[in-house]
Amino acid sequence: MKNNKIKIETGSEKLTKEEIDSHKDFNKVYKTYTTTKTNTVKTPKKFGGMTTMVVVTTTVVVTTIGAWKYWNYHKTVTQPKVTATASNANKTNTSSTTTAKSTTKRPYIHPPIKGVDVPYKTYSVDANKGGTITYNNSKIVIPASSFCDANGKAITGKVDIKYREFRNAAEFFASGIPMTYDSAGKQYTFESAGMLDVRGYQNGKPVYVRTGKEIQVSMVTTQRSISYNMYELDTNKQNWTYLDKSKSIPINAKTKALKDTISIPPTEQKQVQQIQTSIASIQKEEATIEKTKPVEPRKVTAGRNNFNIDADQHDYPELAVYKNLLWEPDPADKNYKPSYAAITWDDASLKRSADGTMYTFTVKKGAEQHSFIVHPVFEGKDYDAAMKEYDKKYEDYQVAYDKRKADEKKQQEAYEALLAKIKKDQEEEQQKMIARSNLIGAVTNMFYISNFGIYNTDCPENLPHGAEVTPQYTDNNNDNLNYNEFYLVEKDKNAIYDYHPGHNCRFNPKVENFAWMITPDNKLAIYSIEDFSRIGITSGTVVFRMKVLEKPITSVEDLKAAFKPYLGDLDKQWGGSVRS
């Protein structure tokens, strides 16, 4: 429907500069405005699918000066403008809302409160040796020789590790780190079990995690589930990248010792690898010794063909000790024919079986090829001499083999003892966590990261459902707040739903909801759980009359304190208050 235009007669004389300047005193003009009667024309008008009411006033000067005041107050970003308070279920007033995009593109990570952010804690780590960092109840284990520079060159000496965590709504909000996840063209909001940000520097320059190295992180949280996903923030693509499921270990008072599985911490990996390498080397030597195990001599079989094979002693060390060795086909092998002995073959090869009990002899001539089993045999006195040599060589073989087996057993026992120690240490650490935290239902999220950056253990969630309303935001002084971001949380869910100016607000009326805004002077404007319970409708236009707290927010702790009357102690709820 078209709005009817009202023609305003303003006179033909131009205003002087002095007259224009005189109207820049807003307080004077506003006082005049409050005593001036206006004519209101109510006409439905659509803005982005939202039906509102348009206020048209015959007081041209007031309208112009009001716009001048609004532009100067919000001149950095073009925002929605409201000229009157919208209606809720009980009141009906007229208003006008338009939506415009910001003219300035803000950074992807954008803390919403100027000067307020979750601080890093800095630790010094010897790059050569690695080390373990303890942050609250979390542990960050860094293996030796894990760092390199931008060119991939290994870094030695001291490295500064900057680390921080985000566990609750106040910390997520203050960080300005986006908590939304795009997947298959659909956007989700993260319900988080904990987020971390870890960086490395040497002499002020960034360092990187070397290829093949991983940093182990164990982070305590009171998440309600142990089936959260692991994500890494890609600041270039401006989205979260799915990595894997996080591995969560319950640590309540009834926690049992680890039984079947064990995670090797990076600080122990070098020692474990050394033992494993030693065992593998010993086993390789055993295999080499096994090849020298002498073959027990056999006498020739009467009436059975035998022949000489000129085998290289280097290839068959177990046969090198024998003289006048003959070969006899296995009587059970039907592949052998006596006529083969009369043929001059172009090629022949001998191969010992894996268990060392027999040999396969293969002969070739043109396209013809035959393979059959043969045994080394001796005649008369050669057999007696061979048995003597066999007894001596077998004894030497057995001594060498037994020695390597004893070495292998010793290394295997050391390996099992090390694993048992690691397992015991982990069990003791779990019990210490229980004693320190005293958190009911707490768990430890354990995972490995191969890059410095921001990581999150999360479960993507859809926006709340049950109610979707067209919001009009104001405060206890009827000031316009429609230009602010509106943040909503459900009391028992560790997620923040962010509604941009001009967008509808969705919430679940069956749960306890709490919301807030930040004013330009860093004050917190809140809409309480009780306020939400009084809305009474699930669609249409609703006025969210926010209560602005007196003191500005100057730290994350201020924010938590402001939330506490409505959401309780966030640190205790989400495992962030316990100190080591």
URQUIGI-V201590 format. One record per residue. N is the residue number from 1. RES is the residue in one small letter. SS is DSSP state (hx for helix, st for strand, lp for the rest). OMEGA is omega in whole degrees, -180 to 180 (none if undefined). Layout:
BEGIN
N/RES/SS/OMEGA
N/RES/SS/OMEGA
END
This chain:
BEGIN
1/m/lp/-180
2/k/lp/175
3/n/lp/175
4/n/lp/-180
5/k/lp/177
6/i/lp/-179
7/k/lp/-178
8/i/lp/176
9/e/lp/-176
10/t/lp/-177
11/g/lp/-174
12/s/lp/-177
13/e/lp/179
14/k/lp/178
15/l/lp/175
16/t/lp/178
17/k/hx/-180
18/e/hx/179
19/e/hx/179
20/i/hx/-178
21/d/hx/-177
22/s/hx/-179
23/h/lp/178
24/k/lp/172
25/d/lp/-172
26/f/hx/-178
27/n/hx/179
28/k/hx/-180
29/v/hx/-178
30/y/hx/179
31/k/hx/177
32/t/hx/-178
33/y/hx/-176
34/t/hx/178
35/t/lp/-178
36/t/lp/179
37/k/lp/180
38/t/lp/174
39/n/lp/-176
40/t/lp/176
41/v/lp/-179
42/k/lp/-178
43/t/lp/179
44/p/st/177
45/k/st/-177
46/k/st/172
47/f/st/177
48/g/lp/178
49/g/lp/-177
50/m/st/180
51/t/st/178
52/t/st/177
53/m/st/-178
54/v/lp/176
55/v/lp/177
56/v/lp/-177
57/t/lp/180
58/t/lp/180
59/t/lp/-173
60/v/hx/-176
61/v/hx/-179
62/v/hx/180
63/t/hx/-179
64/t/hx/-178
65/i/hx/177
66/g/hx/178
67/a/hx/179
68/w/hx/179
69/k/hx/-178
70/y/hx/-178
71/w/hx/-179
72/n/hx/-179
73/y/hx/-177
74/h/lp/-172
75/k/lp/-178
76/t/lp/-178
77/v/lp/177
78/t/lp/-173
79/q/lp/177
80/p/lp/-180
81/k/lp/179
82/v/lp/-180
83/t/lp/175
84/a/lp/-178
85/t/lp/-180
86/a/lp/-175
87/s/lp/168
88/n/lp/-174
89/a/lp/-174
90/n/lp/-176
91/k/lp/179
92/t/lp/175
93/n/lp/-179
94/t/lp/-178
95/s/lp/176
96/s/lp/-180
97/t/lp/172
98/t/lp/-177
99/t/lp/176
100/a/lp/-180
101/k/lp/177
102/s/lp/179
103/t/lp/-180
104/t/lp/180
105/k/lp/-178
106/r/lp/-180
107/p/lp/-179
108/y/lp/173
109/i/lp/-169
110/h/lp/176
111/p/lp/-172
112/p/lp/180
113/i/lp/-176
114/k/lp/177
115/g/lp/-178
116/v/lp/178
117/d/lp/175
118/v/lp/-174
119/p/lp/172
120/y/lp/167
121/k/st/-175
122/t/st/179
123/y/st/177
124/s/st/-178
125/v/st/174
126/d/st/-176
127/a/lp/-178
128/n/lp/-174
129/k/lp/-173
130/g/st/179
131/g/st/-180
132/t/st/179
133/i/st/176
134/t/st/-180
135/y/st/-171
136/n/lp/177
137/n/lp/-177
138/s/st/175
139/k/st/177
140/i/st/-175
141/v/st/-176
142/i/st/180
143/p/lp/176
144/a/lp/175
145/s/lp/-175
146/s/lp/-169
147/f/st/175
148/c/st/177
149/d/lp/-176
150/a/lp/-180
151/n/lp/179
152/g/lp/-180
153/k/lp/-178
154/a/st/-180
155/i/lp/176
156/t/lp/178
157/g/lp/-176
158/k/st/177
159/v/st/176
160/d/st/176
161/i/st/176
162/k/st/-173
163/y/st/172
164/r/st/180
165/e/st/178
166/f/st/-173
167/r/lp/-172
168/n/lp/-174
169/a/hx/-179
170/a/hx/-178
171/e/hx/177
172/f/hx/-177
173/f/hx/-176
174/a/hx/-177
175/s/hx/-176
176/g/lp/178
177/i/lp/-178
178/p/lp/-180
179/m/lp/176
180/t/st/-175
181/y/st/179
182/d/st/179
183/s/st/178
184/a/lp/177
185/g/lp/-179
186/k/st/-178
187/q/st/178
188/y/st/174
189/t/st/-179
190/f/st/160
191/e/st/-166
192/s/st/171
193/a/st/179
194/g/st/-180
195/m/st/-179
196/l/st/177
197/d/st/-178
198/v/st/-178
199/r/st/178
200/g/st/-179
201/y/st/170
202/q/st/-177
203/n/lp/177
204/g/lp/-180
205/k/st/-179
206/p/st/171
207/v/lp/-173
208/y/st/177
209/v/st/-178
210/r/lp/176
211/t/lp/-180
212/g/lp/179
213/k/lp/178
214/e/lp/176
215/i/st/-180
216/q/st/178
217/v/st/174
218/s/st/-173
219/m/st/-179
220/v/st/176
221/t/st/175
222/t/lp/178
223/q/lp/-177
224/r/lp/-177
225/s/lp/177
226/i/lp/-179
227/s/lp/-179
228/y/lp/177
229/n/st/178
230/m/st/-178
231/y/st/174
232/e/st/-178
233/l/st/175
234/d/st/-176
235/t/lp/177
236/n/lp/179
237/k/lp/180
238/q/lp/176
239/n/st/176
240/w/st/178
241/t/st/179
242/y/st/179
243/l/st/-175
244/d/st/171
245/k/st/175
246/s/lp/179
247/k/st/-174
248/s/st/-178
249/i/st/178
250/p/st/178
251/i/lp/177
252/n/lp/-172
253/a/lp/-178
254/k/lp/-179
255/t/lp/177
256/k/lp/180
257/a/lp/175
258/l/lp/-175
259/k/lp/-169
260/d/lp/-176
261/t/lp/179
262/i/lp/179
263/s/lp/-178
264/i/lp/178
265/p/lp/-178
266/p/hx/-179
267/t/hx/-180
268/e/hx/-174
269/q/hx/-178
270/k/hx/180
271/q/hx/179
272/v/hx/-180
273/q/hx/178
274/q/hx/180
275/i/hx/179
276/q/hx/178
277/t/hx/179
278/s/hx/179
279/i/hx/180
280/a/hx/179
281/s/hx/179
282/i/hx/-180
283/q/hx/176
284/k/hx/177
285/e/hx/178
286/e/hx/180
287/a/hx/178
288/t/hx/178
289/i/hx/-179
290/e/hx/179
291/k/hx/180
292/t/lp/179
293/k/lp/-176
294/p/lp/179
295/v/lp/-179
296/e/lp/-178
297/p/lp/175
298/r/lp/177
299/k/st/177
300/v/lp/179
301/t/lp/-179
302/a/lp/178
303/g/lp/-179
304/r/lp/179
305/n/lp/170
306/n/st/-176
307/f/st/180
308/n/lp/175
309/i/lp/-179
310/d/lp/-177
311/a/lp/180
312/d/lp/-176
313/q/lp/179
314/h/lp/180
315/d/lp/-176
316/y/lp/-176
317/p/lp/-180
318/e/lp/-179
319/l/lp/-173
320/a/lp/-175
321/v/lp/-174
322/y/lp/176
323/k/lp/178
324/n/lp/-179
325/l/lp/176
326/l/st/179
327/w/st/-176
328/e/st/177
329/p/st/177
330/d/lp/-177
331/p/lp/-178
332/a/lp/-178
333/d/lp/-177
334/k/lp/-179
335/n/lp/-178
336/y/lp/175
337/k/lp/-179
338/p/hx/-178
339/s/hx/-179
340/y/hx/-176
341/a/hx/-177
342/a/hx/-177
343/i/lp/173
344/t/lp/-174
345/w/lp/179
346/d/lp/-175
347/d/st/179
348/a/st/179
349/s/st/-178
350/l/st/-178
351/k/st/-180
352/r/st/179
353/s/lp/-177
354/a/lp/-179
355/d/lp/175
356/g/lp/-175
357/t/lp/-177
358/m/lp/-180
359/y/st/174
360/t/st/-179
361/f/st/-178
362/t/st/178
363/v/st/-178
364/k/st/172
365/k/st/-174
366/g/lp/179
367/a/lp/-177
368/e/st/-180
369/q/st/179
370/h/st/176
371/s/st/179
372/f/st/-176
373/i/st/178
374/v/st/179
375/h/st/174
376/p/st/-178
377/v/st/-179
378/f/st/179
379/e/lp/170
380/g/hx/-176
381/k/hx/177
382/d/hx/178
383/y/hx/-180
384/d/hx/180
385/a/hx/180
386/a/hx/-180
387/m/hx/177
388/k/hx/180
389/e/hx/179
390/y/hx/-178
391/d/hx/-179
392/k/hx/-178
393/k/hx/-179
394/y/hx/178
395/e/hx/178
396/d/hx/179
397/y/hx/-176
398/q/hx/179
399/v/hx/-180
400/a/hx/-178
401/y/hx/-179
402/d/hx/179
403/k/hx/180
404/r/hx/176
405/k/hx/178
406/a/hx/177
407/d/hx/179
408/e/hx/-180
409/k/hx/180
410/k/hx/179
411/q/hx/179
412/q/hx/178
413/e/hx/177
414/a/hx/179
415/y/hx/-180
416/e/hx/178
417/a/hx/179
418/l/hx/178
419/l/hx/179
420/a/hx/179
421/k/hx/179
422/i/hx/-180
423/k/hx/180
424/k/hx/179
425/d/hx/180
426/q/hx/178
427/e/hx/179
428/e/hx/179
429/e/hx/177
430/q/hx/-180
431/q/hx/176
432/k/hx/178
433/m/hx/180
434/i/hx/-179
435/a/hx/-178
436/r/hx/-170
437/s/hx/-175
438/n/lp/-179
439/l/lp/179
440/i/lp/178
441/g/lp/-179
442/a/lp/177
443/v/st/173
444/t/st/173
445/n/st/-180
446/m/st/179
447/f/st/-179
448/y/st/178
449/i/st/-177
450/s/lp/177
451/n/lp/168
452/f/lp/180
453/g/st/-177
454/i/st/-178
455/y/st/-174
456/n/st/169
457/t/st/-167
458/d/st/170
459/c/st/-179
460/p/st/-178
461/e/st/171
462/n/lp/175
463/l/lp/178
464/p/lp/178
465/h/lp/-179
466/g/lp/178
467/a/st/174
468/e/st/-174
469/v/st/174
470/t/st/-172
471/p/st/167
472/q/st/-174
473/y/st/177
474/t/st/178
475/d/st/-176
476/n/lp/176
477/n/lp/-178
478/n/lp/175
479/d/lp/-179
480/n/st/178
481/l/lp/-175
482/n/lp/180
483/y/lp/-176
484/n/lp/168
485/e/lp/-179
486/f/st/-175
487/y/st/-176
488/l/st/173
489/v/st/168
490/e/st/-167
491/k/lp/-176
492/d/lp/179
493/k/lp/-176
494/n/lp/-178
495/a/lp/178
496/i/lp/176
497/y/st/-173
498/d/st/179
499/y/st/-178
500/h/lp/178
501/p/lp/179
502/g/lp/-179
503/h/lp/176
504/n/lp/179
505/c/st/178
506/r/st/177
507/f/st/180
508/n/lp/-176
509/p/lp/-178
510/k/lp/179
511/v/lp/179
512/e/lp/-178
513/n/st/178
514/f/st/-177
515/a/st/-180
516/w/st/171
517/m/st/172
518/i/st/180
519/t/lp/-180
520/p/lp/179
521/d/lp/174
522/n/lp/174
523/k/st/-178
524/l/st/174
525/a/st/-172
526/i/st/171
527/y/st/-166
528/s/lp/175
529/i/hx/179
530/e/hx/177
531/d/hx/179
532/f/hx/-177
533/s/hx/-179
534/r/lp/-176
535/i/lp/171
536/g/lp/178
537/i/lp/-178
538/t/lp/177
539/s/lp/-178
540/g/lp/-177
541/t/st/-179
542/v/st/174
543/v/st/174
544/f/st/-179
545/r/st/-173
546/m/st/176
547/k/st/-179
548/v/st/179
549/l/st/-172
550/e/st/-173
551/k/st/176
552/p/st/178
553/i/lp/-179
554/t/lp/-180
555/s/lp/176
556/v/hx/179
557/e/hx/174
558/d/hx/-179
559/l/hx/179
560/k/hx/180
561/a/hx/179
562/a/hx/179
563/f/hx/-169
564/k/hx/-180
565/p/hx/-175
566/y/hx/-176
567/l/hx/-178
568/g/lp/-179
569/d/lp/-176
570/l/hx/-179
571/d/hx/-179
572/k/hx/-178
573/q/hx/-173
574/w/lp/170
575/g/lp/-177
576/g/lp/-172
577/s/lp/-173
578/v/lp/179
579/r/lp/180
580/s/lp/none
END
